[in-house]
Amino acid sequence: MGTVLGFPGVDPSDAAVGARLRRWREERGWSVEDMARLLDMTPEEERRAEAGRAHLDSLQIGAATTALRLPIWALVSDTRAY
């Protein structure tokens, strides 16, 4: 995956997870700073993750779903796991 002008490329699966994270975070009324603090990230790293320009590892996805009170599938898929 290439970059343009030093910006990291966008991975489609990371972009999908990031978009879902943004949607749920906004639905809960949380700021980027709130979510970043919970994921032990800087607000800029959180913004990059939501834009699909950074990868969230399994621990961060687990922390996000726990904090947002969501099942894991809510961030990794648009289809219910059950």
C-alpha positions as CSV (number, residue, x, y, z in Angstrom):
1,M,0.0,0.0,0.0
2,G,1.6,3.3,-1.1
3,T,1.4,6.7,0.4
4,V,0.9,10.1,-1.0
5,L,2.8,13.1,0.4
6,G,3.8,11.1,3.5
7,F,0.2,10.2,4.5
8,P,-0.3,6.5,5.2
9,G,-2.5,4.6,2.8
10,V,-6.0,3.4,3.7
11,D,-6.6,-0.3,4.2
12,P,-10.3,-1.0,3.4
13,S,-10.8,-3.2,6.5
14,D,-9.2,-0.6,8.8
15,A,-11.4,2.1,7.1
16,A,-14.6,0.0,7.8
17,V,-13.6,-0.6,11.5
18,G,-12.8,3.1,11.8
19,A,-16.1,4.2,10.4
20,R,-18.0,1.9,12.7
21,L,-16.0,3.2,15.7
22,R,-16.7,6.8,14.7
23,R,-20.4,6.0,14.3
24,W,-20.7,4.3,17.7
25,R,-18.6,7.0,19.4
26,E,-20.7,9.8,18.1
27,E,-23.9,7.9,18.9
28,R,-22.7,7.7,22.5
29,G,-21.9,11.4,22.5
30,W,-18.2,10.9,23.2
31,S,-15.4,13.1,21.9
32,V,-12.3,11.9,20.1
33,E,-10.4,12.8,23.2
34,D,-12.6,10.6,25.4
35,M,-12.2,7.6,23.1
36,A,-8.4,8.2,22.7
37,R,-8.0,8.2,26.4
38,L,-9.8,4.9,26.8
39,L,-7.7,3.3,24.0
40,D,-4.5,4.7,25.4
41,M,-3.9,6.7,22.2
42,T,-3.4,10.3,21.3
43,P,-6.4,12.1,19.8
44,E,-4.5,12.3,16.5
45,E,-3.9,8.5,16.5
46,E,-7.7,8.1,17.2
47,R,-8.5,10.3,14.3
48,R,-6.2,8.3,12.0
49,A,-7.8,5.1,13.2
50,E,-11.3,6.4,12.5
51,A,-10.1,7.5,9.0
52,G,-8.7,4.1,8.3
53,R,-5.1,5.3,8.3
54,A,-4.1,3.4,11.4
55,H,-4.7,-0.2,12.4
56,L,-6.5,-1.0,15.7
57,D,-5.2,-4.2,17.3
58,S,-7.4,-6.7,19.0
59,L,-6.7,-5.2,22.5
60,Q,-7.8,-1.8,21.3
61,I,-10.9,-3.2,19.6
62,G,-11.7,-5.1,22.8
63,A,-11.3,-2.0,24.9
64,A,-13.4,0.1,22.5
65,T,-16.3,-2.4,22.5
66,T,-16.2,-2.8,26.3
67,A,-16.2,1.0,26.8
68,L,-19.0,1.5,24.3
69,R,-20.9,-1.5,25.6
70,L,-20.9,-3.3,22.3
71,P,-20.4,-6.8,21.2
72,I,-17.1,-7.3,19.2
73,W,-19.0,-7.9,15.9
74,A,-20.3,-4.3,16.1
75,L,-16.9,-2.9,15.1
76,V,-15.6,-5.7,12.8
77,S,-18.8,-6.5,10.8
78,D,-22.0,-5.0,9.7
79,T,-23.7,-8.4,10.2
80,R,-24.7,-9.7,13.6
81,A,-22.7,-12.6,14.8
82,Y,-25.8,-14.4,16.1
